[in-house]
Amino acid sequence: MSQTLAAVTGNVASIGYGLAAIGPGVGVGIIFGNGTQALARQPEAAGLIRTNQIMGFAFCEALALIGIVMGFVYPSA
């Protein structure tokens, strides 16, 4: 006699993306937190710090976007 305790329906890739979004979320928080501290310590370097913040943000968000696309490229059965 077998019983089904739980059934997962729908696309499991959406759960994977939800878990994968944690990494870029933490990365963006670290980037802007440290950038704010750097601006408080050296306001004269605002241009360079802001440029580096934007580049780091773009790289972190690229990871999140790749995670979204992979859910469509490799759909689960």
TORKOL-4160 file (C-alpha; in steps of 0.2 Angstrom, whole numbers, padded with zeros to 4 digits, m for minus):
77
<pt num="1" X="0000" Y="0000" Z="0000"/>
<pt num="2" X="0008" Y="0016" Z="m0005"/>
<pt num="3" X="0002" Y="0034" Z="0000"/>
<pt num="4" X="0006" Y="0050" Z="m0008"/>
<pt num="5" X="0012" Y="0062" Z="0006"/>
<pt num="6" X="0014" Y="0077" Z="m0005"/>
<pt num="7" X="0013" Y="0081" Z="m0023"/>
<pt num="8" X="0023" Y="0095" Z="m0032"/>
<pt num="9" X="0014" Y="0102" Z="m0047"/>
<pt num="10" X="0019" Y="0116" Z="m0059"/>
<pt num="11" X="0036" Y="0121" Z="m0064"/>
<pt num="12" X="0050" Y="0117" Z="m0052"/>
<pt num="13" X="0062" Y="0129" Z="m0060"/>
<pt num="14" X="0052" Y="0143" Z="m0052"/>
<pt num="15" X="0057" Y="0136" Z="m0035"/>
<pt num="16" X="0075" Y="0135" Z="m0041"/>
<pt num="17" X="0075" Y="0153" Z="m0047"/>
<pt num="18" X="0068" Y="0159" Z="m0030"/>
<pt num="19" X="0083" Y="0150" Z="m0022"/>
<pt num="20" X="0095" Y="0157" Z="m0034"/>
<pt num="21" X="0089" Y="0175" Z="m0032"/>
<pt num="22" X="0096" Y="0175" Z="m0014"/>
<pt num="23" X="0114" Y="0176" Z="m0020"/>
<pt num="24" X="0112" Y="0192" Z="m0031"/>
<pt num="25" X="0101" Y="0199" Z="m0018"/>
<pt num="26" X="0114" Y="0198" Z="m0005"/>
<pt num="27" X="0128" Y="0204" Z="m0017"/>
<pt num="28" X="0118" Y="0220" Z="m0021"/>
<pt num="29" X="0116" Y="0223" Z="m0003"/>
<pt num="30" X="0134" Y="0221" Z="0001"/>
<pt num="31" X="0139" Y="0232" Z="m0014"/>
<pt num="32" X="0128" Y="0247" Z="m0010"/>
<pt num="33" X="0131" Y="0245" Z="0009"/>
<pt num="34" X="0150" Y="0246" Z="0007"/>
<pt num="35" X="0148" Y="0259" Z="m0006"/>
<pt num="36" X="0139" Y="0270" Z="0006"/>
<pt num="37" X="0152" Y="0267" Z="0019"/>
<pt num="38" X="0166" Y="0272" Z="0006"/>
<pt num="39" X="0156" Y="0288" Z="0002"/>
<pt num="40" X="0155" Y="0293" Z="0020"/>
<pt num="41" X="0174" Y="0290" Z="0022"/>
<pt num="42" X="0180" Y="0299" Z="0006"/>
<pt num="43" X="0167" Y="0310" Z="m0002"/>
<pt num="44" X="0179" Y="0317" Z="m0014"/>
<pt num="45" X="0180" Y="0300" Z="m0022"/>
<pt num="46" X="0161" Y="0299" Z="m0026"/>
<pt num="47" X="0163" Y="0298" Z="m0045"/>
<pt num="48" X="0175" Y="0283" Z="m0044"/>
<pt num="49" X="0165" Y="0274" Z="m0030"/>
<pt num="50" X="0148" Y="0277" Z="m0039"/>
<pt num="51" X="0155" Y="0270" Z="m0055"/>
<pt num="52" X="0162" Y="0254" Z="m0046"/>
<pt num="53" X="0145" Y="0252" Z="m0038"/>
<pt num="54" X="0135" Y="0253" Z="m0054"/>
<pt num="55" X="0147" Y="0240" Z="m0062"/>
<pt num="56" X="0146" Y="0228" Z="m0047"/>
<pt num="57" X="0127" Y="0230" Z="m0047"/>
<pt num="58" X="0126" Y="0226" Z="m0066"/>
<pt num="59" X="0137" Y="0210" Z="m0064"/>
<pt num="60" X="0126" Y="0204" Z="m0049"/>
<pt num="61" X="0110" Y="0207" Z="m0058"/>
<pt num="62" X="0116" Y="0198" Z="m0073"/>
<pt num="63" X="0117" Y="0182" Z="m0062"/>
<pt num="64" X="0099" Y="0185" Z="m0058"/>
<pt num="65" X="0094" Y="0187" Z="m0076"/>
<pt num="66" X="0104" Y="0171" Z="m0081"/>
<pt num="67" X="0094" Y="0162" Z="m0067"/>
<pt num="68" X="0077" Y="0168" Z="m0075"/>
<pt num="69" X="0082" Y="0163" Z="m0092"/>
<pt num="70" X="0089" Y="0145" Z="m0087"/>
<pt num="71" X="0071" Y="0142" Z="m0080"/>
<pt num="72" X="0065" Y="0144" Z="m0098"/>
<pt num="73" X="0079" Y="0136" Z="m0107"/>
<pt num="74" X="0079" Y="0120" Z="m0096"/>
<pt num="75" X="0061" Y="0117" Z="m0091"/>
<pt num="76" X="0057" Y="0103" Z="m0079"/>
<pt num="77" X="0046" Y="0089" Z="m0085"/>
